[in-house]
């Protein structure tokens, strides 16, 4: 069992498989041009599998694939299959914007993916396009339908509560989820720089309170981040993966405050 200095059990690892995304959401990506990591800087699937095999023996039981957008990475279902087969990993999950899920849901399910969270911040097509800077709501909704058909359940809809989100927006999303047997998860809009809550008008479920945090994050370029709201990170030594994991857990702060060395799409949320 992995315990940090504050006696929190660490059993959850979020893996950013890419910093690339086919959306440019206003709360995740900068408006100015962004330089993505080169292919040579991104961890190959074999190294991710190697790391998770060690992590599972140390107490990691839950793995979530994120991005960027994980479905833009080629053959990601092969990684799902590799991770789902590891002893000690109970389930493999994914967070996606859903835009590529219509063609992938069945394949992901067959590869061993347990369930998905789908990010949809508005059911108004124009507002959705504005938030995502060009995304197509129709594609995301097709992804939802495909996930339902593939039984990637329970399906959660991640809705970031922006500073201009209205009660009507939230109620419409609640009804949408209730009619389809989906779970709505409202996410606080925040700044990585100062953890400012920009959505105080609504009760939100994520991110969790620091006292309840049970996770580490693996960036696409091979760093373990012990806290979303911290600059602390550990470059994974693939000759001593266990040592790297222990170092990251030891660096997990009691309370996160500020992350200035990464953008959200590099960390995976």
C-alpha positions as CSV (number, residue, x, y, z in Angstrom):
1,X,0.0,0.0,0.0
2,X,1.2,3.5,-0.9
3,X,0.8,6.1,1.8
4,X,2.0,9.7,1.6
5,X,3.3,11.8,4.5
6,X,-0.2,12.7,5.5
7,X,-1.4,9.1,5.7
8,X,-3.4,9.4,2.4
9,X,-3.6,6.1,0.5
10,X,-2.4,6.6,-3.1
11,X,-4.1,4.1,-5.4
12,X,-5.0,6.1,-8.5
13,X,-2.8,7.1,-11.4
14,X,-3.9,9.4,-14.2
15,X,-1.9,9.0,-17.4
16,X,-1.7,11.7,-19.9
17,X,-1.0,9.8,-23.2
18,X,-0.6,13.0,-25.2
19,X,-0.6,16.7,-24.9
20,X,-2.4,17.1,-28.2
21,X,-6.1,17.7,-28.6
22,X,-8.5,18.3,-31.4
23,X,-10.2,21.0,-29.3
24,X,-8.7,24.1,-27.7
25,X,-11.0,24.6,-24.7
26,X,-10.8,28.0,-23.1
27,X,-10.0,26.7,-19.7
28,X,-7.4,24.1,-20.8
29,X,-5.3,25.5,-23.7
30,X,-3.8,28.9,-24.3
31,X,-5.3,31.2,-27.0
32,X,-1.8,31.8,-28.4
33,X,-0.1,29.1,-30.5
34,X,1.1,26.2,-28.4
35,X,4.2,24.1,-29.1
36,X,3.4,20.4,-28.6
37,X,5.9,17.8,-27.5
38,X,7.7,16.0,-30.3
39,X,7.0,12.3,-30.9
40,X,10.4,11.4,-29.5
41,X,9.5,13.1,-26.2
42,X,6.3,11.2,-25.6
43,X,6.4,8.0,-23.7
44,X,5.8,4.9,-25.8
45,X,3.1,2.5,-24.8
46,X,5.7,-0.1,-23.7
47,X,7.2,2.2,-21.1
48,X,3.8,3.2,-19.8
49,X,3.0,-0.5,-19.4
50,X,6.3,-1.1,-17.7
51,X,5.6,1.7,-15.2
52,X,2.1,0.5,-14.4
53,X,3.3,-3.1,-13.8
54,X,5.5,-1.7,-11.0
55,X,2.9,0.7,-9.8
56,X,0.3,-2.1,-9.5
57,X,2.6,-4.1,-7.2
58,X,3.0,-1.0,-5.0
59,X,-0.7,-0.3,-4.6
60,X,-2.0,1.5,-7.6
61,X,-5.4,-0.1,-8.5
62,X,-7.1,2.5,-10.7
63,X,-5.8,3.9,-13.9
64,X,-7.3,6.7,-16.0
65,X,-6.2,7.7,-19.5
66,X,-6.3,11.4,-20.3
67,X,-4.7,13.9,-22.6
68,X,-4.9,16.4,-24.2
69,X,-7.4,14.1,-25.9
70,X,-6.4,10.5,-25.5
71,X,-8.2,9.3,-28.7
72,X,-6.0,11.4,-31.0
73,X,-3.1,9.1,-30.1
74,X,-2.8,6.3,-32.6
75,X,-3.8,2.8,-31.5
76,X,-4.7,3.9,-27.9
77,X,-6.8,0.8,-27.6
78,X,-3.6,-1.3,-27.6
79,X,-2.5,0.6,-24.5
80,X,-5.9,-0.1,-22.9
81,X,-5.5,-3.8,-23.5
82,X,-1.9,-3.8,-22.1
83,X,-3.0,-2.0,-18.9
84,X,-6.2,-3.9,-18.4
85,X,-4.2,-7.2,-18.4
86,X,-1.9,-6.1,-15.6
87,X,-2.5,-8.0,-12.3
88,X,-3.6,-5.6,-9.6
89,X,-5.2,-3.1,-11.9
90,X,-9.0,-3.3,-11.1
91,X,-10.2,-1.2,-14.0
92,X,-8.9,1.2,-16.7
93,X,-10.9,4.3,-17.4
94,X,-10.7,7.2,-19.8
95,X,-11.6,10.9,-19.9
96,X,-12.4,12.1,-23.5
97,X,-14.1,15.0,-25.2
98,X,-16.1,12.3,-27.1
99,X,-15.6,13.7,-30.5
100,X,-13.8,10.6,-31.8
101,X,-15.7,8.1,-29.6
102,X,-18.4,7.2,-32.1
103,X,-15.9,5.1,-34.1
104,X,-13.9,3.9,-31.1
105,X,-16.3,3.0,-28.3
106,X,-16.8,-0.6,-29.3
107,X,-13.1,-1.2,-29.9
108,X,-12.2,0.3,-26.6
109,X,-14.7,-1.8,-24.7
110,X,-13.4,-5.0,-26.4
111,X,-9.9,-4.0,-25.4
112,X,-10.8,-3.8,-21.7
113,X,-11.8,-0.2,-21.1
114,X,-14.3,-0.2,-18.2
115,X,-16.0,3.2,-18.6
116,X,-15.6,6.8,-19.8
117,X,-16.0,10.3,-18.6
118,X,-17.1,12.6,-21.5
119,X,-16.4,16.3,-21.3
120,X,-19.4,18.4,-22.5
121,X,-19.7,21.9,-21.0
122,X,-22.9,23.0,-22.8
123,X,-25.7,21.5,-24.9
124,X,-26.0,24.8,-26.9
125,X,-24.2,24.2,-30.2
126,X,-22.9,27.8,-30.5
127,X,-21.8,28.0,-26.9
128,X,-20.1,24.5,-27.1
129,X,-18.3,25.7,-30.2
130,X,-17.1,28.8,-28.5
131,X,-15.9,27.0,-25.4
132,X,-14.0,24.4,-27.4
133,X,-12.8,26.9,-30.0
134,X,-14.3,25.0,-32.9
135,X,-15.6,21.7,-31.5
136,X,-18.8,20.1,-33.0
137,X,-21.4,19.2,-30.4
138,X,-23.0,16.7,-32.8
139,X,-19.8,14.6,-32.7
140,X,-19.6,14.7,-28.9
141,X,-23.2,13.6,-28.6
142,X,-22.6,10.8,-31.1
143,X,-19.8,9.7,-28.9
144,X,-22.1,9.6,-25.9
145,X,-24.6,7.4,-27.8
146,X,-21.7,5.1,-28.9
147,X,-20.5,4.8,-25.3
148,X,-24.0,3.9,-24.1
149,X,-24.3,1.3,-26.8
150,X,-20.9,-0.2,-26.0
151,X,-21.8,-0.2,-22.3
152,X,-18.8,1.8,-21.2
153,X,-20.8,2.5,-18.0
154,X,-21.4,4.2,-15.7
155,X,-20.8,7.1,-18.0
156,X,-20.1,10.5,-16.4
157,X,-20.6,13.8,-18.2
158,X,-17.9,16.2,-17.1
159,X,-19.3,19.8,-17.1
160,X,-16.9,22.6,-16.3
161,X,-18.9,25.3,-14.6
162,X,-17.6,28.5,-16.2
163,X,-18.1,32.0,-14.9
164,X,-20.9,32.6,-17.3
165,X,-22.7,29.2,-16.9
166,X,-26.3,29.8,-16.1
167,X,-28.8,27.8,-14.0
168,X,-30.6,27.0,-17.3
169,X,-27.4,25.5,-18.7
170,X,-27.0,23.2,-15.7
171,X,-30.6,22.2,-15.5
172,X,-30.6,21.3,-19.2
173,X,-27.6,19.1,-18.7
174,X,-29.2,17.5,-15.7
175,X,-32.2,16.6,-17.7
176,X,-30.1,15.3,-20.6
177,X,-28.2,13.0,-18.2
178,X,-31.3,11.8,-16.3
179,X,-33.0,10.8,-19.6
180,X,-30.0,8.7,-20.6
181,X,-28.9,7.1,-17.4
182,X,-25.8,9.2,-17.3
183,X,-24.1,10.8,-14.2
184,X,-23.5,14.5,-14.3
185,X,-20.2,15.6,-12.7
186,X,-19.9,19.4,-12.2
187,X,-16.3,20.5,-12.3
188,X,-15.0,23.8,-10.7
189,X,-13.4,26.2,-13.1
190,X,-10.1,27.1,-11.5
191,X,-6.8,28.6,-12.2
192,X,-3.7,26.4,-11.9
193,X,-1.8,29.4,-10.9
194,X,-3.6,30.2,-7.7
195,X,-6.4,27.6,-7.5
196,X,-9.0,30.4,-7.6
197,X,-12.5,29.0,-7.8
198,X,-14.2,30.8,-10.7
199,X,-17.6,28.9,-10.3
200,X,-18.7,29.7,-6.7
201,X,-22.3,30.1,-7.7
202,X,-22.7,26.3,-8.1
203,X,-21.9,23.3,-6.0
204,X,-19.2,21.3,-7.8
205,X,-17.9,17.7,-7.3
206,X,-14.4,18.1,-8.7
207,X,-11.5,18.6,-8.1
208,X,-11.6,16.7,-4.8
209,X,-10.5,18.2,-1.5
210,X,-6.8,17.9,-0.8
211,X,-7.5,15.8,2.3
212,X,-9.2,13.2,0.0
213,X,-6.7,13.2,-2.8
214,X,-5.5,9.7,-3.7
215,X,-3.8,10.3,-7.0
216,X,-0.6,10.8,-8.9
217,X,-0.3,12.0,-12.5
218,X,2.0,10.8,-15.2
219,X,2.6,13.4,-17.9
220,X,2.9,12.4,-21.6
221,X,6.7,13.2,-21.5
222,X,7.4,10.9,-18.5
223,X,7.1,13.0,-15.3
224,X,5.2,12.0,-12.2
225,X,3.3,14.9,-10.7
226,X,2.2,14.3,-7.1
227,X,-0.2,17.3,-7.1
228,X,-2.2,19.1,-9.8
229,X,-1.6,22.4,-8.0
230,X,2.1,22.1,-7.5
231,X,5.3,22.5,-9.6
232,X,6.7,19.4,-8.0
233,X,7.4,16.6,-10.4
234,X,9.7,13.6,-10.8
235,X,11.3,12.4,-14.0
236,X,10.6,8.7,-14.2
237,X,13.8,6.7,-14.0
238,X,13.0,3.5,-15.9
239,X,15.9,1.8,-14.3
240,X,14.2,2.5,-10.9
241,X,10.5,3.0,-11.5
242,X,9.6,2.1,-7.9
243,X,12.1,4.6,-6.6
244,X,10.6,7.3,-8.8
245,X,7.1,6.5,-7.6
246,X,8.2,6.6,-3.9
247,X,9.9,10.0,-4.6
248,X,6.7,11.4,-6.1
249,X,4.6,10.2,-3.3
250,X,7.0,11.7,-0.8
251,X,6.7,15.1,-2.6
252,X,2.9,15.2,-2.4
253,X,2.0,18.3,-0.4
254,X,-0.7,18.4,2.2
255,X,-2.4,21.1,0.2
256,X,-1.9,22.2,-3.4
257,X,-1.5,25.9,-4.1
258,X,0.0,26.7,-7.5
259,X,1.2,25.1,-10.7
260,X,3.1,27.3,-13.1
261,X,5.4,24.9,-15.0
262,X,2.7,23.1,-16.9
263,X,-0.5,23.8,-18.9
264,X,-3.6,21.8,-18.2
265,X,-3.4,19.8,-21.5
266,X,0.1,18.7,-20.4
267,X,-1.1,17.3,-17.1
268,X,-4.4,15.7,-18.0
269,X,-6.6,17.4,-15.5
